[in-house]
Amino acid sequence: MTPDAATTTDRRYAAFRYGAFMRFWAARFLATLATQIVSVAVGWQVYDLTRDPFDLGLVGIIQFLPSLLLVLVTGAASDRFGRRLIMGLSTGVEALCALALLLFTLRGLTGVGPIFAVLAVFGVARAFLGPAAASLVANLVPKEDFANAVAWNSSAWQTATIVGPVAGGLLYGLSAEAAYGIAAVLMTAATLLAFSIPRPARRDATDKPNLETLFAGFRYIWRERVVLGAISLDLFAVLLSGAVALLPVYARDILELGPWGLGLLRAAPGIGALAVAVWLTGHPIRDHAGIVMFAFVALFGVFTVVFGVSTVPWLSILALAMLGATDMISVYVRETLIQLWTPDEVRGRVNAVNMVFVGASNELGEFRAGTMAALIGTVPAVVFGGVGAVAVAGLWAVLFPQLRRIRHLQGRE
């Protein structure tokens, strides 16, 4: 191996030089994989029980609402208590939820009430896990290797979201019990890995919780233009351009691909994002990060338009893959900036707000797409969203010049 090749390899795996991050990465991968298996199994089981698509919508809302309702509590807990502890406890509760679903299924279910009750608890655990895990990464690696850690963290998430639904479907094909049982085992392994992470050095909160400290995350985001611009850019770009909810329409009526084609369409963005995430581990963005982010948000909108108007299957799948790839680059820049520009003492609260915005943009984006498709047609709804994402990228570049002028992903310049 040449010296240059060795240097590239060392740079690609820089974050894994730290054992704490390696354990964190494995825990997040296993937990996300298990979550995807549970999501697929629950969806099938609920629909098998009721045959009502509305209940499928409730599955997502029930899991999202705790993040919204507990946003002030989850972020403050992440900043006040040990993030490693919260991560371990949260994944432990998720493991118990998977076990509860297994036990309910073994006893025989006649309604969806018990499933929804478990999903509500599952949603609470995810609400605490998200801010704690996102904030913990910055405590596990030095600043110069943080961007590499973000890329590897994203690759773990993308891999799990590609493999998880397939595994969930295959396991549910064997039995619902098999799906929930494997998910419980994976969650338990993630819990043990989380608790095995050495306690990182970080400044513990000393101020007593009150309304002022609870709202500190909102105040910081509003005051810090770089963080506000990054979070709001993601919110409005995804809100306008979300087309995932309409993929069944494209697979059935426009591209005429059938169920197997819907699987390809759903997998394509994740494959594109995973490829770019792995590439970023060895080729980090070194300059003009702000301009790069805005450019790729605009490209995200462009490929959304290409997908919207395409009637050729291979072009549609390619457009979705490129859509995922461009989104991965903008997410990589945004997440790195948000973590490194946020002081550690409020990072949990800022991440809690960020995750509510991300969840809201996804949920509301699908609602926007579905509503517009019903009013003006599927293709115009998707095209409108893509054009809207391009417009948001241009407008935000003007409204947030501080964000546009960011050059390096190593914290404040």
C-alpha positions in Angstrom: 0.0 0.0 0.0 1.4 3.4 -1.0 1.8 6.2 1.7 -1.0 8.2 0.0 -3.4 5.1 0.0 -2.5 4.4 3.6 -3.3 8.1 4.5 -6.6 7.9 2.7 -7.5 4.7 4.5 -6.6 6.2 7.9 -8.7 9.3 7.1 -11.7 7.2 6.0 -11.8 5.2 9.3 -10.6 8.1 11.5 -13.7 8.0 13.9 -13.1 4.3 14.5 -9.8 4.9 16.1 -11.9 5.7 19.2 -13.4 2.6 20.9 -16.2 4.6 22.4 -17.4 5.7 19.0 -17.1 2.1 17.6 -19.4 0.9 20.4 -21.8 3.8 19.8 -21.9 3.1 16.0 -22.7 -0.6 16.6 -25.4 0.3 19.1 -27.0 2.8 16.8 -26.9 0.4 13.9 -28.5 -2.5 15.8 -31.1 -0.2 17.4 -32.1 1.3 14.0 -32.2 -2.1 12.4 -34.5 -3.4 15.1 -36.7 -0.3 14.8 -37.1 -0.9 11.1 -38.0 -4.6 11.7 -40.6 -3.6 14.2 -42.0 -0.9 11.9 -42.6 -3.3 9.1 -44.0 -6.1 11.3 -46.4 -3.6 13.1 -47.6 -2.3 9.8 -48.4 -5.7 8.4 -49.9 -6.9 11.7 -52.1 -3.8 12.1 -53.4 -4.1 8.5 -54.0 -7.8 8.9 -56.1 -7.1 11.9 -58.2 -4.1 10.6 -57.8 -3.8 6.8 -58.1 -0.1 7.4 -55.3 2.2 5.9 -56.2 4.9 8.4 -54.8 2.7 11.1 -51.5 2.6 9.3 -51.4 6.4 9.5 -52.0 6.2 13.2 -48.9 4.0 13.6 -46.7 6.8 12.5 -48.5 9.6 14.3 -48.5 7.7 17.7 -44.7 7.2 17.5 -44.1 10.9 16.4 -46.3 12.7 19.0 -44.1 11.9 22.0 -41.2 13.7 20.3 -43.4 16.8 19.9 -45.1 16.7 23.3 -41.9 16.0 25.2 -39.5 18.3 23.3 -38.7 20.5 26.3 -38.2 17.5 28.6 -36.1 15.2 26.3 -33.6 17.9 25.4 -33.2 19.1 29.0 -32.7 15.5 30.2 -30.0 15.0 27.6 -28.1 18.1 28.8 -28.6 17.5 32.5 -28.0 13.7 32.8 -25.6 11.3 31.2 -26.3 10.9 27.5 -24.8 7.4 27.5 -27.2 6.5 30.4 -30.2 7.9 28.5 -29.2 6.1 25.4 -28.9 2.8 27.2 -32.2 3.2 29.1 -34.0 4.2 26.0 -32.9 1.2 23.9 -33.6 -1.0 26.9 -37.2 0.3 27.0 -37.4 -0.3 23.2 -36.3 -3.9 23.8 -39.0 -4.3 26.4 -41.6 -2.9 23.9 -40.5 -5.5 21.2 -40.8 -8.2 23.9 -44.3 -6.9 24.8 -45.4 -7.1 21.1 -44.0 -10.6 21.0 -46.0 -11.6 24.1 -49.2 -10.0 22.9 -48.9 -11.8 19.6 -48.2 -15.2 21.2 -51.4 -14.7 23.4 -53.4 -13.8 20.3 -54.5 -10.3 19.3 -58.1 -9.5 18.3 -57.6 -5.7 18.2 -54.9 -3.0 17.7 -55.3 -1.3 21.1 -52.5 -3.2 22.8 -50.2 -2.5 19.8 -50.9 1.2 19.9 -50.3 1.3 23.6 -46.9 -0.3 23.2 -46.1 2.0 20.2 -46.8 5.0 22.4 -44.2 3.8 25.0 -41.9 3.0 22.1 -42.3 6.6 20.8 -41.5 8.0 24.3 -38.2 5.9 24.3 -37.3 7.2 20.8 -38.1 10.8 21.9 -35.4 10.5 24.7 -33.0 8.4 22.5 -32.8 10.8 19.6 -31.4 14.0 21.3 -29.1 12.0 23.6 -27.6 9.9 20.8 -27.1 12.8 18.5 -25.5 14.9 21.2 -23.3 12.1 22.4 -21.4 11.7 19.2 -19.6 15.1 19.7 -18.4 13.8 23.1 -16.8 10.7 21.7 -14.5 12.0 19.0 -12.3 15.2 18.7 -13.5 18.1 16.7 -11.2 17.3 13.7 -12.8 13.8 13.3 -16.4 14.8 13.9 -17.3 15.1 10.3 -16.0 11.6 9.6 -18.1 10.4 12.6 -21.2 12.0 11.1 -20.6 10.3 7.8 -20.2 6.9 9.4 -23.2 7.5 11.6 -25.3 8.3 8.5 -24.0 5.2 6.7 -25.1 3.0 9.7 -28.6 4.6 9.6 -28.9 4.3 5.8 -27.7 0.7 5.8 -30.2 -0.2 8.6 -33.0 1.5 6.8 -32.3 -0.5 3.6 -31.7 -3.9 5.2 -34.2 -3.5 8.0 -37.4 -3.4 6.0 -36.3 -6.3 3.9 -35.4 -8.3 7.0 -38.6 -7.3 8.7 -40.6 -8.5 5.7 -38.8 -11.8 5.5 -39.1 -12.4 9.2 -42.8 -11.5 9.3 -43.2 -14.0 6.4 -42.0 -16.6 8.8 -44.1 -15.3 11.7 -44.8 -12.1 13.6 -43.2 -13.7 16.6 -40.0 -14.2 14.7 -39.9 -10.5 13.7 -40.5 -9.3 17.3 -38.2 -11.8 18.8 -35.2 -10.9 16.6 -35.9 -7.2 17.2 -35.9 -7.7 21.0 -32.6 -9.5 20.7 -31.1 -6.7 18.6 -32.4 -4.0 20.9 -30.9 -5.9 23.9 -27.5 -6.1 22.2 -27.7 -2.3 21.5 -28.5 -1.6 25.1 -25.5 -3.6 26.3 -23.3 -1.8 23.8 -24.6 1.6 24.9 -23.9 0.9 28.6 -20.4 -0.3 27.6 -19.5 3.1 26.2 -17.0 4.7 28.5 -18.4 7.8 30.2 -17.3 10.7 28.1 -15.9 13.9 29.5 -18.4 16.7 29.2 -19.6 19.6 31.2 -22.5 18.6 33.4 -25.4 21.0 33.8 -25.4 22.8 37.1 -28.3 25.1 36.7 -31.6 24.0 38.1 -34.4 23.2 35.6 -36.9 25.9 35.2 -38.8 27.5 32.3 -35.7 29.5 31.3 -33.5 26.4 31.0 -36.2 24.3 29.4 -36.6 26.9 26.6 -32.8 27.4 26.2 -32.7 25.3 23.1 -35.3 27.4 21.3 -33.6 30.6 22.4 -30.2 29.5 21.2 -31.5 28.4 17.8 -33.3 31.7 17.3 -30.2 33.7 18.3 -27.6 31.6 16.4 -28.3 32.3 12.7 -26.1 29.5 11.4 -28.0 26.9 13.4 -31.4 28.5 12.7 -30.7 28.5 9.0 -29.5 24.9 8.9 -32.5 23.6 10.8 -35.1 25.7 9.0 -33.6 24.8 5.6 -34.2 21.1 6.2 -37.7 21.8 7.6 -39.0 23.7 4.6 -37.1 21.8 1.9 -38.4 18.4 3.1 -41.8 19.8 3.8 -42.2 21.0 0.2 -40.4 18.2 -1.7 -41.5 15.0 0.2 -42.7 12.5 -2.4 -42.3 9.2 -0.6 -46.0 9.0 0.3 -46.8 9.0 -3.5 -44.5 6.2 -4.5 -47.3 3.6 -4.5 -49.2 5.8 -7.1 -46.1 5.9 -9.3 -45.4 2.2 -9.0 -49.0 1.2 -9.7 -50.4 3.8 -12.1 -47.6 5.9 -13.7 -44.7 3.5 -14.1 -46.8 0.3 -13.9 -44.2 -1.6 -12.0 -46.3 -3.4 -9.4 -45.3 -4.3 -5.8 -41.7 -5.4 -6.7 -41.2 -2.0 -8.4 -42.5 -0.2 -5.3 -39.7 -1.9 -3.4 -37.1 -0.7 -5.9 -38.5 2.8 -5.7 -38.4 2.9 -1.9 -34.9 1.4 -1.8 -33.4 3.7 -4.4 -33.0 6.9 -2.2 -31.4 4.9 0.6 -28.9 3.2 -1.8 -27.9 6.6 -3.2 -27.5 8.1 0.2 -25.5 5.1 1.5 -23.1 5.3 -1.4 -22.4 9.0 -0.8 -22.1 8.5 3.0 -19.4 5.9 2.5 -17.7 8.2 -0.1 -17.7 11.1 2.4 -15.9 9.0 5.0 -12.8 9.2 2.8 -13.5 12.5 0.9 -14.8 15.0 3.5 -15.9 18.4 2.4 -12.9 20.6 3.0 -14.0 24.1 1.8 -17.1 26.2 0.9 -19.3 23.9 3.0 -22.2 26.4 3.1 -22.3 26.9 -0.7 -22.0 23.1 -1.2 -25.0 22.6 1.1 -27.2 25.1 -0.7 -26.2 23.7 -4.1 -27.1 20.1 -3.1 -30.4 21.1 -1.6 -31.2 22.8 -4.9 -30.1 19.6 -6.8 -32.4 17.6 -4.4 -35.3 19.7 -5.7 -34.1 19.2 -9.4 -34.0 15.4 -9.1 -37.4 15.5 -7.4 -38.7 17.3 -10.5 -37.0 14.7 -12.8 -38.7 11.9 -10.8 -42.0 13.7 -10.9 -42.2 14.0 -14.7 -40.5 10.7 -15.6 -42.5 7.8 -17.1 -39.5 5.6 -17.7 -38.8 3.2 -14.9 -35.0 3.2 -15.1 -34.9 7.0 -15.1 -37.3 7.2 -12.2 -35.2 4.8 -10.1 -32.0 6.7 -11.1 -33.6 10.1 -10.2 -34.6 8.7 -6.7 -31.1 7.4 -6.2 -29.6 10.8 -7.0 -32.2 12.4 -4.8 -31.0 10.4 -1.9 -27.3 11.1 -2.8 -27.8 14.9 -2.9 -29.8 14.8 0.3 -27.1 12.9 2.0 -24.5 15.6 1.3 -26.8 18.4 2.5 -27.6 16.4 5.6 -23.9 15.7 6.3 -23.1 19.4 6.2 -26.2 20.5 8.2 -25.8 17.9 11.0 -22.0 18.6 11.3 -22.7 22.4 11.5 -25.5 22.0 14.0 -23.5 19.8 16.4 -20.2 21.8 16.2 -21.8 25.3 16.4 -23.9 24.3 19.4 -22.3 24.5 22.9 -22.3 21.2 24.7 -24.4 22.5 27.6 -27.4 23.1 25.3 -26.7 20.5 22.6 -29.3 18.1 23.8 -32.1 20.7 23.8 -31.1 21.9 20.4 -31.1 18.4 19.1 -34.5 17.7 20.6 -35.9 20.7 18.7 -34.1 19.7 15.5 -35.5 16.2 15.6 -39.0 17.5 16.1 -38.6 19.7 13.1 -37.2 16.8 11.1 -40.1 14.5 12.1 -42.6 17.2 11.5 -41.2 18.0 8.0 -41.4 14.3 7.1 -44.9 13.8 8.4 -46.3 17.1 7.1 -44.4 16.7 3.9 -46.2 13.5 3.2 -49.5 15.1 4.1 -48.7 18.0 1.8 -47.9 15.7 -1.1 -51.0 13.6 -0.5 -53.3 16.6 -0.2 -51.9 18.4 -3.3 -52.0 15.1 -5.3 -55.7 14.9 -4.5 -56.3 18.5 -5.5 -54.1 18.9 -8.6 -52.8 15.5 -9.5 -49.8 13.4 -8.5 -47.3 14.6 -11.1 -48.0 18.3 -10.5 -47.8 17.8 -6.7 -44.3 16.2 -7.0 -43.1 18.8 -9.5 -44.4 21.6 -7.3 -42.5 20.2 -4.4 -39.2 19.9 -6.3 -39.5 23.5 -7.6 -40.3 24.6 -4.1 -37.1 23.0 -2.7 -35.0 24.8 -5.3 -36.7 28.1 -4.4 -36.1 27.5 -0.7 -32.4 26.8 -1.3 -32.0 30.1 -3.2 -34.1 32.1 -0.7 -32.3 30.7 2.4 -28.9 31.5 0.8 -30.0 35.1 0.7 -31.7 35.2 4.1 -28.8 33.5 5.9 -25.5 34.8 4.5 -23.6 33.6 7.6 -24.6 30.1 6.7 -23.7 30.6 3.0 -20.2 31.9 4.0 -19.3 28.8 6.1 -16.2 27.2 4.6 -14.9 24.5 6.9 -16.7 21.8 9.0 -14.6 22.2 12.1 -16.8 24.4 14.3 -16.8 28.2 14.6 -14.4 30.0 12.3 
